[in-house]
Amino acid sequence: MRSIEELGKEYRKRTPKSLECFERAKKSLQGGVGSNFQVIEPYPMFIDHAKGSKFWDVDGNEYIDFNMAFGALLAGHAHPLLIKVAEEQLPKGTLYCMAIDASATCAEEIKKRFPVDVVRFTNSGTEATMHAIRLARGYTGEDKIIKIEGCYHGMHDYVLQSVGPDLDEAGSESCPTTVPMSKGIPREVTKMIVAVPYNNIDAMRDALERNKGEVAAVIVEPVMMNCGLIFPKDGYLEKLRELTEEYNVVLIFDEVKTGFKIAPGGASEYYHIKPDLIALSKSLGCGFSLGAFGGKKEIMEHIGDVAHGGTYNANPLAVQTSITALRDVINRENLERATKLEDKLAEGIRKVLKDNGISGYVNSIGPCGMVFFTEHKIYDYRSFVRYCNEDKLTKLWLELVNNNGIWISPRPDEHWTISVQHTEEDIEKFLEAFRKIAPDL
């Protein structure tokens, strides 16, 4: 059985030009990358180009991409319809900082899918959750926010709390201590955030009661997609909706990752829940920087008293491509096809696990999936930390990359995504590689 160290040596042998790029980048880019999330061991892979379901690194190696930019590319890479729209818009200008009719068209397409009355645009998921939280505070007049332990909602201070805390610092399971994810966040900010475990409605009720009259909103990722892939227990989201109404607290669904993927209308459609506000991004732009938040008109109409802006908000390039993506690329028919491919992949992996006597199971929803190498049920952040076999997931990634041309996320907390441009052949190549790797797992 090959060790992670041995597999790392194979990675180095396969990607010498990536190492050259990395050494050069470190001289002008802090850490050699543009984002902390691009840091991987032994060093980042540098990409040359991508198309369809594949990308090619600077060494000329071809990979079938099952990460798809952390799920943002439900449309796949360089979809021809989106390229055509972008080419048509480019000579007309990419930024006006003035109103365009297309922004209303894009908002109408969002309203067809999600239970929102009106929409405002942003440039990213971080901005979408940031503005939704500010709006909830402005609407209620309260300051505290309840978030789910282990959920990631973007890069602003108010949600960089209890994202991946060390369990030694995280306090009790039913009443967690809020732990900032980063240095540089004021202590007073952390005091305004209450962490609650996922799938624990009693802990949520307790948190709402302890902070009664002080909570503006509960923000939740309906399906946890930053701890692999963790589903809500039966009735959890329904009871959460009831509780927030009982305590007069705004319920925010962070559908940045679930939106457009697990159903055309995201988790709101899939679980038949109407939150007060919804945050969207990733597949909304399908490779272009676009986010949005929307919800009940009685809340949204407080924008004006609540600051919302952005130079690049609803820029014509991103909005025009989004309209085409929503209508013609990531529409219901294509999503159903991608979901069938994911079903085939998930069932195939389950069979391989069984045939090889490997402890584990696969969670799968829409075109998204994740394998957990454990017999234990993972239902929240702490069970993920305790039972997720990080070494096996790292080993799986290196084995898939080194000799099989399959790319999944190198991070053990990220699921895979099947795009509308993946094929039956792509799925079979993944399964063929998994069959070959399984005895070593």
HUWODA-V502379 format. One record per residue. N is the residue number from 1. RES is the residue in one small letter. PSI is psi in degrees with one decimal (none if undefined). Layout:
((N/RES/PSI) (N/RES/PSI))
This chain:
((1/m/122.9) (2/r/142.4) (3/s/166.5) (4/i/-35.5) (5/e/-44.0) (6/e/-41.1) (7/l/-34.3) (8/g/-36.8) (9/k/-38.6) (10/e/-41.2) (11/y/-44.7) (12/r/-40.5) (13/k/-33.1) (14/r/-24.9) (15/t/51.7) (16/p/-33.6) (17/k/-31.7) (18/s/-39.7) (19/l/-39.8) (20/e/-45.4) (21/c/-40.8) (22/f/-44.4) (23/e/-38.0) (24/r/-45.2) (25/a/-35.1) (26/k/-18.4) (27/k/-19.8) (28/s/-20.8) (29/l/128.4) (30/q/120.1) (31/g/-0.3) (32/g/6.9) (33/v/165.9) (34/g/-5.9) (35/s/143.9) (36/n/-28.2) (37/f/-11.0) (38/q/-4.1) (39/v/121.1) (40/i/159.9) (41/e/141.7) (42/p/-20.8) (43/y/161.6) (44/p/148.8) (45/m/135.2) (46/f/131.8) (47/i/141.2) (48/d/-50.6) (49/h/168.4) (50/a/151.1) (51/k/137.0) (52/g/-121.8) (53/s/8.5) (54/k/159.3) (55/f/163.7) (56/w/132.7) (57/d/175.5) (58/v/-13.6) (59/d/-1.4) (60/g/5.2) (61/n/137.3) (62/e/139.0) (63/y/141.1) (64/i/122.8) (65/d/111.7) (66/f/5.7) (67/n/-39.5) (68/m/55.8) (69/a/51.8) (70/f/34.9) (71/g/1.1) (72/a/-25.8) (73/l/60.6) (74/l/-26.5) (75/a/-7.2) (76/g/-176.8) (77/h/135.8) (78/a/51.2) (79/h/130.4) (80/p/-35.4) (81/l/-37.5) (82/l/-35.5) (83/i/-42.5) (84/k/-46.1) (85/v/-43.0) (86/a/-42.0) (87/e/-34.7) (88/e/-33.1) (89/q/-34.3) (90/l/-49.6) (91/p/-12.8) (92/k/-10.8) (93/g/148.1) (94/t/-10.8) (95/l/124.3) (96/y/-28.8) (97/c/34.5) (98/m/165.7) (99/a/143.3) (100/i/147.1) (101/d/-30.3) (102/a/-26.6) (103/s/-36.1) (104/a/-38.6) (105/t/-44.1) (106/c/-41.5) (107/a/-37.5) (108/e/-38.5) (109/e/-37.1) (110/i/-42.9) (111/k/-28.1) (112/k/-25.0) (113/r/-34.8) (114/f/149.3) (115/p/69.0) (116/v/146.4) (117/d/-44.0) (118/v/165.0) (119/v/150.4) (120/r/148.7) (121/f/153.0) (122/t/-171.7) (123/n/-8.5) (124/s/170.8) (125/g/-37.1) (126/t/-47.3) (127/e/-36.9) (128/a/-46.7) (129/t/-35.2) (130/m/-47.3) (131/h/-35.8) (132/a/-41.7) (133/i/-44.1) (134/r/-41.0) (135/l/-41.6) (136/a/-39.7) (137/r/-42.2) (138/g/-36.0) (139/y/-43.2) (140/t/-25.6) (141/g/6.4) (142/e/165.7) (143/d/-33.6) (144/k/147.6) (145/i/133.5) (146/i/127.9) (147/k/161.6) (148/i/130.9) (149/e/127.6) (150/g/-12.7) (151/c/140.3) (152/y/128.1) (153/h/17.7) (154/g/-173.1) (155/m/18.8) (156/h/157.0) (157/d/-37.5) (158/y/-22.1) (159/v/-5.4) (160/l/54.5) (161/q/130.9) (162/s/43.0) (163/v/-47.5) (164/g/55.4) (165/p/149.1) (166/d/131.4) (167/l/-22.3) (168/d/-22.9) (169/e/-10.4) (170/a/-1.5) (171/g/-159.5) (172/s/157.6) (173/e/-38.7) (174/s/-19.9) (175/c/75.3) (176/p/153.1) (177/t/132.1) (178/t/125.7) (179/v/119.4) (180/p/143.6) (181/m/-21.4) (182/s/151.4) (183/k/159.2) (184/g/-1.9) (185/i/123.8) (186/p/141.8) (187/r/-34.5) (188/e/-29.6) (189/v/-46.3) (190/t/-34.9) (191/k/-22.0) (192/m/-1.2) (193/i/128.7) (194/v/118.2) (195/a/137.6) (196/v/140.4) (197/p/147.7) (198/y/148.9) (199/n/20.5) (200/n/89.7) (201/i/-28.0) (202/d/-41.3) (203/a/-35.4) (204/m/-44.8) (205/r/-42.9) (206/d/-42.7) (207/a/-41.5) (208/l/-37.9) (209/e/-43.2) (210/r/-29.9) (211/n/28.5) (212/k/131.8) (213/g/3.8) (214/e/-10.2) (215/v/126.3) (216/a/-42.0) (217/a/155.8) (218/v/125.4) (219/i/132.4) (220/v/141.4) (221/e/111.3) (222/p/-40.3) (223/v/123.9) (224/m/114.7) (225/m/14.2) (226/n/17.2) (227/c/52.2) (228/g/-102.3) (229/l/102.3) (230/i/127.0) (231/f/152.6) (232/p/143.0) (233/k/156.8) (234/d/124.9) (235/g/-8.4) (236/y/-50.6) (237/l/-36.4) (238/e/-43.6) (239/k/-33.7) (240/l/-41.0) (241/r/-43.3) (242/e/-42.9) (243/l/-45.1) (244/t/-33.2) (245/e/-40.1) (246/e/-40.0) (247/y/7.0) (248/n/48.3) (249/v/140.1) (250/v/130.1) (251/l/118.1) (252/i/120.8) (253/f/118.6) (254/d/98.3) (255/e/28.3) (256/v/-39.4) (257/k/-34.8) (258/t/-28.8) (259/g/135.5) (260/f/-14.3) (261/k/-60.5) (262/i/-16.3) (263/a/159.4) (264/p/-33.3) (265/g/24.0) (266/g/-156.0) (267/a/-29.6) (268/s/-42.1) (269/e/-46.2) (270/y/-41.9) (271/y/1.8) (272/h/48.3) (273/i/137.6) (274/k/101.2) (275/p/175.8) (276/d/-37.4) (277/l/149.0) (278/i/133.6) (279/a/134.2) (280/l/152.9) (281/s/-142.4) (282/k/-101.0) (283/s/-12.9) (284/l/-38.6) (285/g/-19.9) (286/c/46.2) (287/g/-11.6) (288/f/149.4) (289/s/103.8) (290/l/133.6) (291/g/171.8) (292/a/157.6) (293/f/147.7) (294/g/174.0) (295/g/-150.2) (296/k/138.4) (297/k/-35.5) (298/e/-24.6) (299/i/-47.1) (300/m/-28.1) (301/e/-6.1) (302/h/-9.1) (303/i/130.0) (304/g/-56.6) (305/d/-27.3) (306/v/127.1) (307/a/133.1) (308/h/127.5) (309/g/-179.0) (310/g/125.3) (311/t/-40.3) (312/y/4.6) (313/n/132.5) (314/a/38.6) (315/n/148.3) (316/p/-33.2) (317/l/-49.1) (318/a/-41.0) (319/v/-44.0) (320/q/-43.1) (321/t/-34.7) (322/s/-41.3) (323/i/-47.4) (324/t/-39.8) (325/a/-47.4) (326/l/-36.5) (327/r/-42.4) (328/d/-13.0) (329/v/-56.5) (330/i/43.1) (331/n/177.4) (332/r/-43.3) (333/e/-47.3) (334/n/-33.9) (335/l/-39.6) (336/e/-38.3) (337/r/-43.9) (338/a/-36.9) (339/t/-39.0) (340/k/-37.3) (341/l/-40.6) (342/e/-40.1) (343/d/-41.9) (344/k/-42.4) (345/l/-46.1) (346/a/-45.6) (347/e/-37.8) (348/g/-42.1) (349/i/-39.7) (350/r/-40.5) (351/k/-41.2) (352/v/-42.0) (353/l/-46.1) (354/k/-46.4) (355/d/-28.5) (356/n/4.9) (357/g/33.3) (358/i/127.2) (359/s/124.5) (360/g/172.0) (361/y/166.7) (362/v/128.4) (363/n/135.8) (364/s/133.9) (365/i/130.4) (366/g/-137.1) (367/p/20.4) (368/c/144.0) (369/g/165.1) (370/m/137.5) (371/v/133.7) (372/f/124.7) (373/f/71.4) (374/t/154.8) (375/e/-15.5) (376/h/142.6) (377/k/128.0) (378/i/120.1) (379/y/-7.1) (380/d/-175.4) (381/y/-43.8) (382/r/-37.3) (383/s/-31.5) (384/f/-47.2) (385/v/-41.3) (386/r/-38.5) (387/y/-14.4) (388/c/121.7) (389/n/88.1) (390/e/-36.8) (391/d/-41.8) (392/k/-37.6) (393/l/-39.3) (394/t/-41.7) (395/k/-43.0) (396/l/-46.1) (397/w/-48.8) (398/l/-39.5) (399/e/-43.2) (400/l/-39.7) (401/v/-48.7) (402/n/-46.0) (403/n/1.1) (404/n/-7.1) (405/g/32.0) (406/i/130.4) (407/w/117.1) (408/i/175.7) (409/s/135.3) (410/p/-8.5) (411/r/126.4) (412/p/-8.2) (413/d/9.2) (414/e/133.2) (415/h/174.5) (416/w/160.6) (417/t/132.3) (418/i/123.1) (419/s/171.2) (420/v/-7.8) (421/q/-1.6) (422/h/155.8) (423/t/168.1) (424/e/-39.2) (425/e/-39.5) (426/d/-44.1) (427/i/-43.2) (428/e/-35.1) (429/k/-39.1) (430/f/-48.5) (431/l/-39.3) (432/e/-43.1) (433/a/-40.6) (434/f/-38.5) (435/r/-40.0) (436/k/-35.5) (437/i/-31.8) (438/a/-45.6) (439/p/-28.4) (440/d/-10.1) (441/l/none))
